[in-house]
Amino acid sequence: MDKPVPDSLSSSSHADPETAQATRVPSTFSVADAEESFAALERKLTRASAKQIKSSDPEKGLDEDEVFDLREYLSSVSNASAEAGLHTYHKRVGVAWEDLEVIVPGGADFKIYIETFGQAVINFFLYPVLFTSRLYSKFSASKSALAGSTILYKNNGVLKPGEMCLVLGTPGAGCTTFLKTIANQREGYAYIGGDVKYAGIDAAEMVKRYKGEVVYNQEDDIHIPTLTVAQTLSFALSTKTPGKRLPGVSRRDFNTDLLQTLLKMFNIRHTENTLVGDAFVRGVSGGERKRVSIAEMMATRAHVTCWDNSTRGLDASTALDYVKSLRVITDVLQQTTFVTLYQASESIYRQFDKVLVIDKGRQVYFGPADQARKYFVELGYKDLPRQTTADYLTGCTDPNERQFATGRSASDVPSTPADLESSWRSAPLFATLESERIAYASSFSSPASEVHPDQYAFRTAVLSDKKKGVSKKSPYTLGLRDQVWALTKRQFRLRLQDRFQLFTSFGMSIILAIVLGAAFFDLQPTANGGFTRGSILFVALLINCLDAFGEMPSQMLGRPVLYKQTNYGFFRPAAIAFANMLADIPFSATRLLIFNIIVLRAFWLCSHSSGSSVSSVRALMLRFASQRSLSRISSPTWGTSPPCSGSSDGSSGFIISIR
């Protein structure tokens, strides 16, 4: 049975009276205030919509395409009044997985050889032959012949819309692998078995057509450090603004209202104009940066979210606020949320509906969070009342931490991962949950003529969110042109705000131009200086071309942000290449103009040529074209290549050699 959306989280069933009394302390995050802010903006947009339609044509009935409220944008939930007759579609995406198994390359005899310099040179020239050989062996070899190591054994489960699941396990147990697999990020694994379905939609179709609806947030907060909080969230909103909005409300006005609501909801309004920052750039605090990540995930409108150890580095109060904010998002938007946490307090633990315990890749418990402790106590483990439930469950899988009950020992208590898995599969609770999973999965296995209401509503809601002109099969909300425009504005602002890089690049160009011009200044206009005058033209052209190397560090450092945002479904990888080219033209053109004016001025003074103006224009155009051509060669490679380190080995050597 689906869990209803509560009016206020403080009165929900997720906290008993004792816990509510213990956690009733001042906090920087108020769940009630967050929901009130959410509802206030929704009422504002709904009233504006009804007023606009009423004044436009009183005789005309309300059209479902004309009215748009906030819930339709964030979750496509129908929340308009019955009098308005508004009909929208819900996004309710439950996740059901069966026999999920993950194998990575490796094993007892698996070895990684490090190439020497000579081998690297030989492999570079033999790359076409080696690539063809690997491609042939990839298609000819069977999966069973591949050496691999199982890091996630077969397991089953289901998480319905509006539910939160806490994934627990010791480091290396396979929690991150489980989250990535659920989030449909399957790169880097040798084999993934089993079946994962999202509202009855298989994983292959989900990644192809609904990529941005299932997202994964890794442990670290990855953002562009030199952008402000408002700029970071504004970009996310601009790439996810639906095509249908309130009559008379522009994209800018809609995004501005929603941005202010997000900032107020997560209590980061005071950081609106503060840099996000990172380990090297001073910006907001760690807790505030974490809330920026939450707000960015909320802007994606994804309805299956996976959070990997997101409370790392946060104090207890901030961690509790963070989990409460996830509870708000899950309840209000009816999302399906998976979270891994280490050392979660009891107040945090009680926010979750279900808990999954993994021991060395094996599922040893998956079920209601309030029954997990009782299950392990009945197995024969000693109950430690002063220990939080999350730590107790994790400790039961750690040989150095767990304690057996009085009179019990490892001989009569399941203690190995295989024994714990076997005990769980034979437990009555497992049979009950399996029946629930099978019933939920079977509800989507209707005849082809009958589509499950949740699946039909999800497909229709995603389709209605797309901007006009975007393909129905595209996983993106905006088309390529709009993506390039949004990225160009962001990249231009990014270059403008990175003052250190901006001043350094212009300063180095001016210094090099002065040194180069002074070295060749006042040459004799005779045949003796002809070779030298040719040298200055060559060196100037060479320096302009080498200037393209300055973009390589920024491009490589920006790859983690690129991977995250493309997985969020913000834009295509190809769009960033076009945007970088357009955004860099004003800066590179100005920098090269200053450099060449200084150098060529010294050259023309020493040559005493009367046609210097025409030749100067030609020289400037030649140098700018050369610099742009070389700088654009690497952008498609860095932007479109996968995150695997070996994917760019062949192309990187080619690019460096031609440069």
Secondary structure, 3 states (H helix, E strand, C coil): CCCCCCCCHHHCCCCCHHHHHHCCCCCCCCHHHHHHHHHHHHHHHHHHHHHHHHHHCCCCCCCCCCCCCHHHHHCCCCCCCCCCCCCCCCCCCCEEEEEEEEEEECCCCCCCCCCCHHHHHHHHHCHHHHHHHHHHHHHHCCHHHCCEEEEEEEEEEEECCCCEEEEECCCCCCHHHHHHHHCCCCCCCCEEEEEEEECCEEHHHHHHHCHHHEEEECCCCCCCCCCEHHHHHHHHHHCCCCCCCCCCCCHHHHHHHHHHHHHHHCCCHHHCCCECCCCCCCCCCHHHHHHHHHHHHHHCCCCEEEEECCCCCCCHHHHHHHHHHHHHHHHHHCCEEEEECCCCCHHHHCCCCEEEEEECCEEEEEEEHHHHHHHHHHHCECCCCCCCHHHHHHHCCCCCCCCECCCCCCCCCCCCHHHHHHHHHCCHHHHHHHHHHHHHHHCCCCCCCCCCHHHHHHHHHHHHHCCCCCCCCCCCCCCHHHHHHHHHHHHHHHHHHCHHHHHHHHHHHHHHHHHHHHHCCCCCCCHHHHHHHHHHHHHHHHHHHHHHHHHHHHHHHCHHHHHHHHHCCCCCHHHHHHHHHHHHHHHHHHHHHHHHHHHHHHHHHHHCCCCHHHHHHHHHHHHHHHHHHHHHHHHHHHHHCCCCHHHHHHHHHHHHHHC
